[in-house]
Amino acid sequence: MKADIEWTEKLEDRVKRKVRITFTGKTLMKWQTKRSDEEMWDYDTPPSEEDWDHLVEKVDILYHRRRQPYQRLELVKKLRKEALSE
């Protein structure tokens, strides 16, 4: 499976956490996270507000580099707003 966007961050307990977002279709996206001390990917934990902010920033940068369409940037902003308002 090809990952559209991913990044790695180091948590406070010095464990790396990898975040992967795959876009499936025009209106759907799937979040995956994996800590370096775990074997399996986590598909069920909802993303935090910081994760959403980081994703919006990443997609905006990729849009300005012409690597992501404008519709995807709008989709991410829309889904972020919906997720954080719940």
C-alpha positions as CSV (number, residue, x, y, z in Angstrom):
1,M,0.0,0.0,0.0
2,K,1.4,3.4,-1.0
3,A,1.3,6.0,1.8
4,D,0.4,9.4,0.5
5,I,1.7,11.4,3.6
6,E,3.7,10.2,6.5
7,W,6.0,11.6,9.2
8,T,7.9,10.4,12.3
9,E,8.1,12.1,15.6
10,K,9.9,11.4,18.9
11,L,7.6,11.2,21.9
12,E,8.5,12.3,25.4
13,D,9.4,8.8,26.5
14,R,12.0,8.8,23.6
15,V,9.9,6.3,21.5
16,K,9.5,7.1,17.8
17,R,5.9,7.3,16.5
18,K,5.2,7.0,12.8
19,V,2.0,8.5,11.4
20,R,0.7,7.5,7.9
21,I,-2.3,9.0,6.1
22,T,-3.6,7.2,3.0
23,F,-6.2,8.9,0.9
24,T,-8.8,6.4,-0.5
25,G,-11.1,8.0,-3.0
26,K,-12.0,11.6,-3.2
27,T,-13.6,12.1,0.2
28,L,-12.0,9.4,2.5
29,M,-8.7,9.1,4.3
30,K,-7.2,6.5,6.7
31,W,-5.0,7.3,9.6
32,Q,-2.4,4.7,10.8
33,T,0.0,5.1,13.7
34,K,2.8,2.9,14.9
35,R,5.1,3.3,17.8
36,S,8.6,1.8,17.5
37,D,8.1,-0.3,20.6
38,E,5.0,-2.0,19.1
39,E,4.7,-4.5,16.3
40,M,1.3,-3.7,14.8
41,W,-0.1,-0.6,13.2
42,D,-2.9,1.1,15.1
43,Y,-5.9,2.0,12.9
44,D,-8.4,2.8,15.6
45,T,-7.0,5.6,17.8
46,P,-8.4,8.9,16.6
47,P,-5.8,11.6,15.7
48,S,-5.1,14.4,18.1
49,E,-5.5,18.0,17.4
50,E,-1.7,18.3,17.0
51,D,-1.8,15.4,14.4
52,W,-4.5,17.3,12.5
53,D,-2.5,20.5,12.6
54,H,0.6,18.7,11.4
55,L,-1.4,17.1,8.5
56,V,-2.8,20.4,7.4
57,E,0.7,22.0,7.4
58,K,2.1,19.0,5.4
59,V,-0.6,19.1,2.8
60,D,-0.4,22.9,2.5
61,I,3.4,22.6,1.8
62,L,2.8,19.8,-0.7
63,Y,0.1,21.8,-2.4
64,H,2.4,24.8,-2.9
65,R,5.0,22.4,-4.3
66,R,2.3,21.1,-6.7
67,R,2.5,17.6,-5.2
68,Q,-1.1,17.6,-3.8
69,P,-4.2,19.0,-5.5
70,Y,-6.1,21.9,-3.9
71,Q,-9.2,19.6,-3.4
72,R,-7.1,17.5,-1.0
73,L,-6.1,20.5,1.0
74,E,-9.7,21.5,1.3
75,L,-10.7,18.0,2.2
76,V,-8.2,17.8,5.0
77,K,-9.3,21.2,6.4
78,K,-13.0,20.1,6.2
79,L,-12.4,16.8,7.9
80,R,-10.2,18.5,10.6
81,K,-13.0,20.9,11.4
82,E,-15.6,18.1,11.6
83,A,-13.3,15.9,13.8
84,L,-12.5,18.6,16.3
85,S,-16.0,19.9,16.6
86,E,-17.2,16.5,17.9
